[in-house]
């Protein structure tokens, strides 16, 4: 087995002041030592004699560390004793105050996930000797160090029954939900075909008996944000047909010669694109019908779209037909 498994590379280090004070030397040594322990267990080095184990370690550790070994004054006959001597050389005396000072100010960095943040806190806590309070202190540091205030407030409301694992799970679910919501939180837009010319339909006259009811219905739909009031000119203006239902309510039918709009409205929510799902969900509580009619059969709108504007722009504007109709009715009643 030992001839097949590749041993860890020789341990190379820089024994400088900055390397020692920053903790890089001790971290590098602990990583290499862990790699050698895995190699030793996989190759079953424990079945060999102590002299052979010591020789294998000195061979694998490299020339730089063998020079350190020659400076040891004690006679070392076991691999455990040799590793302990290297620990004393590479691992400085641990200062708990400094180690815990690295842990407590650690906050979540920009772009760092909660999973990675918790992993870094666990690494820092390994040298702090928190013992039985380890999970509780990591949980508290996780809550205090989160960048998102709303998530911190939610965790604080669960403080009595909140464990470290539960806090991490809640944060992970919140992150996933926020990412998924960002995928569908887009403005709902309808892309027109470039070869279709916009059409402006003329307003239709309404019977006097239905005008108040239609106005109330439109105000209700406007308040519920089913429709939106447009003050200025637009490229498309569709006709609206009002039908009185059997229960006395009004059923609004919108006629359009923009055929793709009809298929978009009839799409099932589950199969609709994410950018249209919000619009379809908001339309669910309301009753209306959108029907397609070719532009040539929308006679009034088609005629007006083809009409030529009068040459004399100084002439006073004509009154709308519905206004003339109301004046005629008022004159008849008087």
C-alpha positions, 0 to 999 in steps of 0.5 A, spaced: 500 500 500 505 504 501 508 503 494 502 506 491 499 511 495 503 518 494 506 521 500 505 528 502 510 533 499 516 535 503 514 541 509 517 547 506 517 553 511 519 560 512 521 561 519 520 569 519 517 574 524 511 575 520 510 568 518 510 566 526 506 572 529 501 571 523 500 564 525 501 562 518 507 557 520 503 554 525 497 553 520 501 550 515 505 545 520 498 543 522 495 541 515 502 538 513 501 533 520 494 532 518 496 529 511 502 525 514 497 522 519 492 520 514 498 517 509 500 513 515 494 510 517 492 508 510 499 505 509 498 502 516 505 504 518 503 502 525 505 495 523 512 497 522 517 498 527 518 504 531 525 505 527 522 504 521 516 509 522 521 515 524 525 514 518 519 514 514 517 520 517 524 524 516 524 521 509 517 524 507 518 531 511 524 533 507 531 536 508 529 543 511 525 539 517 531 534 517 536 540 519 531 542 525 531 535 527 538 535 528 538 540 533 534 536 537 538 534 543 533 529 546 534 522 543 527 520 540 526 513 538 518 513 537 514 517 531 509 520 536 515 523 540 518 526 534 512 529 532 511 532 539 518 535 538 516 538 531 510 541 535 514 545 540 518 548 534 513 550 529 507 551 534 508 557 538 505 558 545 497 559 544 495 565 547 487 564 548 486 572 549 489 573 542 485 567 539 478 569 542 480 576 539 480 573 532 473 570 533 469 575 536 469 581 531 469 576 525 463 578 521 460 576 515 464 579 509 460 581 503 459 576 498 460 571 503 454 565 504 452 563 511 455 556 510 462 559 508 461 564 514 459 558 519 465 554 516 470 560 518 467 561 525 468 553 526 475 554 524 476 560 529 473 556 534 477 550 534 483 554 537 479 558 542 477 552 547 470 554 548 469 547 550 461 546 552 460 553 550 462 552 543 456 551 539 452 556 543 458 562 542 458 560 534 451 561 534 451 568 537 457 570 533 453 568 527 447 572 529 451 578 531 455 578 525 450 577 519 450 583 514 442 582 513 438 585 519 431 582 517 435 575 518 438 577 524 431 580 527 428 573 525 433 569 529 433 573 535 425 572 535 427 564 536 432 565 541 429 561 546 429 554 542 434 556 537 440 552 536 446 552 531 444 548 526 437 551 526 440 558 525 444 555 519 438 552 516 434 558 517 439 562 514 440 557 508 433 557 506 432 565 506 438 565 502 435 560 497 428 564 497 432 570 496 435 568 490 429 564 487 425 571 488 430 575 484 429 570 478 422 572 478 422 579 480 422 582 474 418 587 470 412 584 466 413 586 459 410 584 453 414 584 447 411 586 440 412 583 434 417 588 430 412 587 423 406 589 427 403 596 426 400 599 433 393 601 432 389 606 436 381 604 437 376 609 438 372 610 444 365 607 444 359 610 446 356 607 452 348 607 454 346 612 459 344 607 464 350 603 464 355 609 465 355 610 472 356 602 473 362 602 468 365 608 471 364 604 478 367 598 475 373 601 472 374 605 479 374 598 482 379 595 478 384 601 478 384 601 485 385 593 485 391 595 480 388 590 475 388 596 470 392 603 470 390 610 468 394 612 462 395 620 462 399 621 455 398 618 448 400 610 447 402 606 441 396 601 443 389 603 445 384 597 445 376 597 445 372 595 451 366 592 450 361 592 456 356 586 457 351 586 463 351 579 467 345 575 469 346 577 476 347 584 475 354 585 475 358 587 469 362 583 465 368 587 461 370 584 454 376 587 451 377 586 444 384 587 441 388 585 434 394 583 438 393 576 437 399 574 442 396 578 448 390 573 448 395 567 448 399 570 454 393 571 458 391 564 457 397 561 459 397 556 465 401 560 471 405 554 472 408 554 465 408 561 464 415 565 464 417 567 470 416 575 468 409 573 467 407 569 473 406 575 477 401 579 472 397 572 472 397 571 479 394 578 480 389 577 475 386 571 478 381 574 482 377 578 477 372 576 471 374 579 464 375 576 457 380 578 452 378 576 445 382 577 439 379 580 433 382 582 426 383 590 425 379 590 419 373 588 423 374 593 428 370 598 424 370 604 428 378 604 430 380 601 423 376 607 419 379 612 424 386 609 424 386 611 416 382 617 416 386 623 414 387 629 419 383 636 417 388 641 413 385 647 417 388 646 424 385 653 426 378 650 426 375 649 433 375 641 435 368 638 434 365 635 440 365 628 441 359 624 439 357 622 446 357 629 448 352 631 442 348 625 444 347 627 452 346 635 449 340 632 445 337 628 450 337 634 455 334 638 450 328 633 449 327 632 456 327 640 457 
